[in-house]
Amino acid sequence: MALRNALRREGAGRQVRRLATLPRYSATPPHGMVPASDWPVVARQRRKAGAQLRGVREPEPGVVSITSPPPPRGLLARSWRRLVRLVLGPPLPTEQEAQEQLGPFTGLAVLGADLVASSVYGPEEMLRILALAGAGALALSLPLSVAIVLLLAIVATSYQQTIRAYPSGAGGYIVASDNLGMVLGLVAAAALLVDYALDVAVSVSTGVQSFTSVLPALAPWRVWLALVALALLTLTNLRGIRTTGVLFAAPIYLYLAATLAMVATGVVRWAGGTLPPYNPPPEAGGGPVEALGLFLLLRAFSSGAVALTGIEAVSNGVPYFRPPQARNACTTLLLMAGLFGAAFLGLGFLAAQLRVVPDPSEVETVVSQLTRTLFGRGFFYFMIQVSSVLLLILAANTGFADFPRLLSLLARDRYLPELFALRGSRLSFSNGILLVSILSGLLIVVFQASLARLIPLFTVGAFATFTLSQAGMARHWWRRRAPGWHWRMAINAAGAATTAIVLLVVAISKFVHGAWVVVLVVPLLVLLLLVVHRHYRRAAAAIRLDPRFPEMQPSVLAQELRHHIVIPVAQADRVVFHAIAYVRSLVRAGAGSGAAEPAPVTILIEAVHVTDDKLKARRLRAQWRQLDPGIPLVILESPYRDFAGAVLRYLDVIEHRTPQPAVITIAIPELVAARWWERLLHNAMAVRLKAALRARPRTAVLTVPFHLRR
């Protein structure tokens, strides 16, 4: 009764009784069988067992439900757990994934921010090329803006067909793979991976440039500012897509409202003939450096068309939407394209009327110049700049959302390592998020967060994917012949033809300015994906059990095995003897396993000691004989003090003198201290030996821990 009351006071009795049905955890003997002096010890053990098994239950025989990780051991582990929970939030169960999905409102914020934000740097890069022909060429920004918006309408209409044909979500990779073959599908995937990594770097760099428009003194620190913004974005995305949608909604709608209000004000003042005079940046000016010709116009058009690179995000991210997913995705796509088109066309119109010149030093953006010209540096100016900074930095979320998802699709199809298909504790593809963050950080550092240096690399991958995706959709309608296939195929064929022409223009006009990097990287990525897939296919063929021949499976289990177990020994102590006892118990358990037709097994066990001191080796051999652990000790003399190398060479000797191939098991004794810092003081040789044995064939590595108590 005293023990039961003690357990109730601690709150562990009910948990232990519920968990007593688990096979390995039976209840402690009744208190009548335990001396009264041991009751506190038994109560403490039960409390510890209850804490360790919290979140574990057995709903039915043979099924154990585990809803929480094991409790952390030690101060450092507990502190790390609290920090992770504070930064990322508590883990989310899989069934909560439906609550993490998006509607059109948050979908526009998560997947459409990239396209909307590109209305900031798209017109600017177009004007930067036109300015090479002098101030008079800046008036051509309006017809070029109209052409880009018409291209947007064609591409958006084509992608609506993709969403309807693939309601479960499909970007260029899936569409091209299904309809044009796997190789072209991989080309689309590789181009998209490059495009998404560049998208993150470009968005963050442009956001930092908008920030330095307000605070020019911080311009020399733009690389560090970009890296800090990238780190914050990474943490936000690791928390899950619902968190990012709520966080990103305010900046995108604030930017759209402020930008459209500025455009409307500028158009009204233009119509009334009251546009204020424009003051270019201090470093702007100079005469033409290139002649205004067709090639320059094509370069300007391709630079402005970079603004369309985020339009595929909705088609690729249909699974992120709540049901009905296809309808919500189409609504988001139309809303996104309409708002972007209005902002892009309005900015291009005002820039043409005012003859806005992009800042050569990349400190002040074109949007900043337009706003200060129309409104001065008052409250409205700061509101637009702040919303632009937030939007542009958060627009990188498109890359964070779609890059990991594309990696997961490639991993599912065995073209990338399986770890990219795994979801993190917050239902996001954490490994993909970390990879795109690292790649984008490298791009920011290498190109010094310069938009003018990043943009030439940006457009090729996007329009290659557009072309393959729309060509695949045209073939999809041709093969399916569903109702209305004629006009559907015509829409996608027109989209494929248009984007193919733009791709050709971009590749030619920007090749020497950096596009050659993407043209080189994409085939290398495709080759890498094919090599990975070939390995997975060969590995699957080697390990497959063929269900068509069930009579062959028992022969695999009944094959004769020869085991040779080697225990590395530094000295004769309790750690080594614990490992010997463990190995011998395994051998006894295997001999009495009770299998109906056990496979014939031959097992040899021996200990080895590596030394360069013969006197010390003789003393150890004498001590070994005196203690008599029941297994022989082999001395490996290594005058060059190569511990791991000596063990590996001895394993070669074992294989050479064994008439049949043997499975060699290295049972490594390890001393495990109670505190984390104490563990750093032990097992240096064990770590080196395990690393050396990792790739050796027909060799198993077994760690036998001996735990020190506090």
Secondary structure, DSSP 4 states (H G I P E B T S, - for coil): -HHHHHHHHHT-HHHHHHHTTSTT-PPPPPGGGS-GGGHHHHHHHHHHHHHHTTTEEEEETTEEEE-SPPPP-SHHHHHHHHHHHHHH-S---GGGGGGG-B-HHHHHHHHSHHHHHHHHHHHHHHHHHHGGG-GGGGGGHHHHHHHHHHHHHHHHHHHHHHHHH-TT---HHHHHHHHH-HHHHHHHHHHHHHHHHHHHHHHHHHHHHHHHHH-GGGGGGHHHHHHHHHHHHHHHHHT-HHHHHHHHHHHHHHHHHHHHHHHHHHHHHHHTT-PPPP---TT-----SS--SHHHHHHHHHHHGGGGGGTTHHHHTGGGBPSSHHHHHHHHHHHHHHHHHHHHHHHHHHHHHHT----TTSSS-HHHHHHHHHH-SSHHHHHHHHHHHHHHHHTTHHHHHHHHHHHHHHHHTTSS-GGGG---TTSS-HHHHHHHHHHHHHHHHHTTT-HHHHGGGTHHHHHHHHHHHHHHHHHHHHHH--TTHHHHHHHHHHHHHHHHHHHHHHHHHTIIIIIHHHHHHHHHHHHHHHHHHHHHHHHHHHH---TT-GGGHHHHHT--EEEEEEEE-SSSSHHHHHHHHHHHHHHHHHHT---SSPPPEEEEEEEEEEES-HHHHHHHHHHHHHH--SS-EEEEE-TT--HHHHHHHHHHHHHHH-SS--EEEEEEEEEE-SSHHHHTTS-HHHHHHHHHHTT-TTEEEEEEEEEPP-
